[in-house]
């Protein structure tokens, strides 16, 4: 077996948006709105989790959604179909939301009428990790089809998140996904990470997720 | 139903690496090496496709791999296990490979001994789209678990690729993936896109992929 050569490449990424994120955070705190920044690879199930959540908590909590996508308003239309207010941000070439874009969307939102504000970031397990939008916390989704080593390979995202939601667990019987290895990788990157395992298709594991959101709003 | 508000956010991404990519391209052409830049979301199956390809073409073609990851040498170890030479590039915080990193890896590679050089980019459906590494072509993978609308939502990647490989088709019976919608989205973004549908788990569709690689080497 040939030993791989390893070259380290360092690169700085500029963070100029922290001040604006602090402004967003202060505004959200003042109005008592819990803002959650949903981050993951493309297709991990962020929009499906939102559809499930909005449908199941719609009678209890006042919610709105900011949708980040490079192109299309597909996701915003899926959210709007649940009857919840949604603002679509099309980032064009940009690979993540930033605090300035978020501010523009917040300005379109009636915060006084809200308990929970979901921000669905651009599908990207790398770049959104470094950008504070002013959210209460980042919630990182990982679908079981992506493989168990993603928390180790993209550690910044799972380190900067407070919650990991492992999605699509209904597919586990058809995959070689090693759940205990995944949880071990995640725990090594972020020992404080709170984890949910669920499938919005079957509903398995979803009640714990909904209870978690209810508790967040209650604490706010 | 509430109509979503749409805000357009424009952002420039700098491209300073085109000159160096041209240098890489000239060097690869001079030595008759076909370099393929594999791009996709995290967990779409780039490494699995490489393992399958290296194992099945190892007696016919001389191949090497450059592995791009933020962290870990997991993928490089998987490739090395096939007996093929591999250079791991750890990009740390960077969200894509660039021509300079690629140059450093090429310098570690014996091009005269090669037919095919695979470059496995960082798992990211956004940022690698804008970076020319000097490759012969970009090959974009999309796993059926990610949903059929990804070519529309991340159009730059599928526009800049010459080939789309739809992976994990063995999972189709367990998903609500609309293949014809996917091909329609992809065709609208890039009418010239060549498409392969395959599963490296069952081998279905893989012979067409291997024939495509053989033909690329023959033409070089």
HADDOCK unambig.tbl for C-alpha pairs under 7 A between the chains (distance, minus, plus):
assign (segid A and resid 1 and name CA) (segid B and resid 80 and name CA) 6.04 0.50 0.50
assign (segid A and resid 1 and name CA) (segid B and resid 81 and name CA) 5.74 0.50 0.50
assign (segid A and resid 1 and name CA) (segid B and resid 83 and name CA) 5.56 0.50 0.50
assign (segid A and resid 2 and name CA) (segid B and resid 80 and name CA) 5.45 0.50 0.50
assign (segid A and resid 2 and name CA) (segid B and resid 83 and name CA) 6.17 0.50 0.50
assign (segid A and resid 2 and name CA) (segid B and resid 85 and name CA) 6.31 0.50 0.50
assign (segid A and resid 3 and name CA) (segid B and resid 80 and name CA) 6.61 0.50 0.50
assign (segid A and resid 4 and name CA) (segid B and resid 76 and name CA) 6.12 0.50 0.50
assign (segid A and resid 4 and name CA) (segid B and resid 77 and name CA) 6.85 0.50 0.50
assign (segid A and resid 4 and name CA) (segid B and resid 80 and name CA) 6.59 0.50 0.50
assign (segid A and resid 4 and name CA) (segid B and resid 86 and name CA) 5.30 0.50 0.50
assign (segid A and resid 4 and name CA) (segid B and resid 87 and name CA) 5.46 0.50 0.50
assign (segid A and resid 4 and name CA) (segid B and resid 88 and name CA) 6.36 0.50 0.50
assign (segid A and resid 5 and name CA) (segid B and resid 86 and name CA) 6.91 0.50 0.50
assign (segid A and resid 5 and name CA) (segid B and resid 87 and name CA) 4.85 0.50 0.50
assign (segid A and resid 5 and name CA) (segid B and resid 88 and name CA) 5.80 0.50 0.50
assign (segid A and resid 6 and name CA) (segid B and resid 87 and name CA) 6.22 0.50 0.50
assign (segid A and resid 6 and name CA) (segid B and resid 88 and name CA) 4.74 0.50 0.50
assign (segid A and resid 6 and name CA) (segid B and resid 89 and name CA) 6.00 0.50 0.50
assign (segid A and resid 7 and name CA) (segid B and resid 88 and name CA) 6.29 0.50 0.50
assign (segid A and resid 7 and name CA) (segid B and resid 89 and name CA) 5.09 0.50 0.50
assign (segid A and resid 7 and name CA) (segid B and resid 90 and name CA) 6.26 0.50 0.50
assign (segid A and resid 8 and name CA) (segid B and resid 89 and name CA) 6.15 0.50 0.50
assign (segid A and resid 8 and name CA) (segid B and resid 90 and name CA) 5.00 0.50 0.50
assign (segid A and resid 8 and name CA) (segid B and resid 91 and name CA) 6.42 0.50 0.50
assign (segid A and resid 9 and name CA) (segid B and resid 89 and name CA) 6.92 0.50 0.50
assign (segid A and resid 9 and name CA) (segid B and resid 90 and name CA) 5.87 0.50 0.50
assign (segid A and resid 9 and name CA) (segid B and resid 91 and name CA) 4.82 0.50 0.50
assign (segid A and resid 9 and name CA) (segid B and resid 92 and name CA) 6.51 0.50 0.50
assign (segid A and resid 10 and name CA) (segid B and resid 91 and name CA) 6.17 0.50 0.50
assign (segid A and resid 10 and name CA) (segid B and resid 92 and name CA) 5.92 0.50 0.50
assign (segid A and resid 11 and name CA) (segid B and resid 93 and name CA) 6.42 0.50 0.50
assign (segid A and resid 11 and name CA) (segid B and resid 94 and name CA) 5.94 0.50 0.50
assign (segid A and resid 41 and name CA) (segid B and resid 41 and name CA) 6.16 0.50 0.50
assign (segid A and resid 41 and name CA) (segid B and resid 42 and name CA) 6.33 0.50 0.50
assign (segid A and resid 42 and name CA) (segid B and resid 41 and name CA) 6.33 0.50 0.50
assign (segid A and resid 42 and name CA) (segid B and resid 146 and name CA) 6.57 0.50 0.50
assign (segid A and resid 43 and name CA) (segid B and resid 146 and name CA) 3.93 0.50 0.50
assign (segid A and resid 43 and name CA) (segid B and resid 147 and name CA) 5.89 0.50 0.50
assign (segid A and resid 44 and name CA) (segid B and resid 146 and name CA) 6.53 0.50 0.50
assign (segid A and resid 69 and name CA) (segid B and resid 153 and name CA) 6.85 0.50 0.50
assign (segid A and resid 70 and name CA) (segid B and resid 153 and name CA) 6.18 0.50 0.50
assign (segid A and resid 70 and name CA) (segid B and resid 154 and name CA) 6.31 0.50 0.50
assign (segid A and resid 71 and name CA) (segid B and resid 153 and name CA) 4.99 0.50 0.50
assign (segid A and resid 71 and name CA) (segid B and resid 154 and name CA) 6.73 0.50 0.50
assign (segid A and resid 72 and name CA) (segid B and resid 152 and name CA) 6.98 0.50 0.50
assign (segid A and resid 72 and name CA) (segid B and resid 153 and name CA) 5.87 0.50 0.50
assign (segid A and resid 76 and name CA) (segid B and resid 4 and name CA) 6.09 0.50 0.50
assign (segid A and resid 77 and name CA) (segid B and resid 4 and name CA) 6.82 0.50 0.50
assign (segid A and resid 80 and name CA) (segid B and resid 1 and name CA) 6.06 0.50 0.50
assign (segid A and resid 80 and name CA) (segid B and resid 2 and name CA) 5.44 0.50 0.50
assign (segid A and resid 80 and name CA) (segid B and resid 3 and name CA) 6.58 0.50 0.50
assign (segid A and resid 80 and name CA) (segid B and resid 4 and name CA) 6.56 0.50 0.50
assign (segid A and resid 81 and name CA) (segid B and resid 1 and name CA) 5.75 0.50 0.50
assign (segid A and resid 83 and name CA) (segid B and resid 1 and name CA) 5.56 0.50 0.50
assign (segid A and resid 83 and name CA) (segid B and resid 2 and name CA) 6.15 0.50 0.50
assign (segid A and resid 85 and name CA) (segid B and resid 2 and name CA) 6.28 0.50 0.50
assign (segid A and resid 86 and name CA) (segid B and resid 4 and name CA) 5.28 0.50 0.50
assign (segid A and resid 86 and name CA) (segid B and resid 5 and name CA) 6.87 0.50 0.50
assign (segid A and resid 87 and name CA) (segid B and resid 4 and name CA) 5.46 0.50 0.50
assign (segid A and resid 87 and name CA) (segid B and resid 5 and name CA) 4.81 0.50 0.50
assign (segid A and resid 87 and name CA) (segid B and resid 6 and name CA) 6.20 0.50 0.50
assign (segid A and resid 88 and name CA) (segid B and resid 4 and name CA) 6.37 0.50 0.50
assign (segid A and resid 88 and name CA) (segid B and resid 5 and name CA) 5.81 0.50 0.50
assign (segid A and resid 88 and name CA) (segid B and resid 6 and name CA) 4.73 0.50 0.50
assign (segid A and resid 88 and name CA) (segid B and resid 7 and name CA) 6.28 0.50 0.50
assign (segid A and resid 89 and name CA) (segid B and resid 6 and name CA) 6.00 0.50 0.50
assign (segid A and resid 89 and name CA) (segid B and resid 7 and name CA) 5.08 0.50 0.50
assign (segid A and resid 89 and name CA) (segid B and resid 8 and name CA) 6.14 0.50 0.50
assign (segid A and resid 89 and name CA) (segid B and resid 9 and name CA) 6.89 0.50 0.50
assign (segid A and resid 90 and name CA) (segid B and resid 7 and name CA) 6.25 0.50 0.50
assign (segid A and resid 90 and name CA) (segid B and resid 8 and name CA) 5.00 0.50 0.50
assign (segid A and resid 90 and name CA) (segid B and resid 9 and name CA) 5.86 0.50 0.50
assign (segid A and resid 91 and name CA) (segid B and resid 8 and name CA) 6.43 0.50 0.50
assign (segid A and resid 91 and name CA) (segid B and resid 9 and name CA) 4.80 0.50 0.50
assign (segid A and resid 91 and name CA) (segid B and resid 10 and name CA) 6.16 0.50 0.50
assign (segid A and resid 92 and name CA) (segid B and resid 9 and name CA) 6.50 0.50 0.50
assign (segid A and resid 92 and name CA) (segid B and resid 10 and name CA) 5.91 0.50 0.50
assign (segid A and resid 93 and name CA) (segid B and resid 11 and name CA) 6.42 0.50 0.50
assign (segid A and resid 94 and name CA) (segid B and resid 11 and name CA) 5.89 0.50 0.50
assign (segid A and resid 95 and name CA) (segid B and resid 126 and name CA) 5.81 0.50 0.50
assign (segid A and resid 95 and name CA) (segid B and resid 127 and name CA) 6.44 0.50 0.50
assign (segid A and resid 124 and name CA) (segid B and resid 124 and name CA) 5.94 0.50 0.50
assign (segid A and resid 124 and name CA) (segid B and resid 125 and name CA) 6.99 0.50 0.50
assign (segid A and resid 126 and name CA) (segid B and resid 95 and name CA) 5.79 0.50 0.50
assign (segid A and resid 127 and name CA) (segid B and resid 95 and name CA) 6.44 0.50 0.50
assign (segid A and resid 145 and name CA) (segid B and resid 145 and name CA) 6.78 0.50 0.50
assign (segid A and resid 146 and name CA) (segid B and resid 42 and name CA) 6.56 0.50 0.50
assign (segid A and resid 146 and name CA) (segid B and resid 43 and name CA) 3.94 0.50 0.50
assign (segid A and resid 146 and name CA) (segid B and resid 44 and name CA) 6.53 0.50 0.50
assign (segid A and resid 147 and name CA) (segid B and resid 43 and name CA) 5.90 0.50 0.50
assign (segid A and resid 152 and name CA) (segid B and resid 72 and name CA) 6.96 0.50 0.50
assign (segid A and resid 153 and name CA) (segid B and resid 69 and name CA) 6.82 0.50 0.50
assign (segid A and resid 153 and name CA) (segid B and resid 70 and name CA) 6.15 0.50 0.50
assign (segid A and resid 153 and name CA) (segid B and resid 71 and name CA) 4.97 0.50 0.50
assign (segid A and resid 153 and name CA) (segid B and resid 72 and name CA) 5.86 0.50 0.50
assign (segid A and resid 154 and name CA) (segid B and resid 70 and name CA) 6.29 0.50 0.50
assign (segid A and resid 154 and name CA) (segid B and resid 71 and name CA) 6.72 0.50 0.50
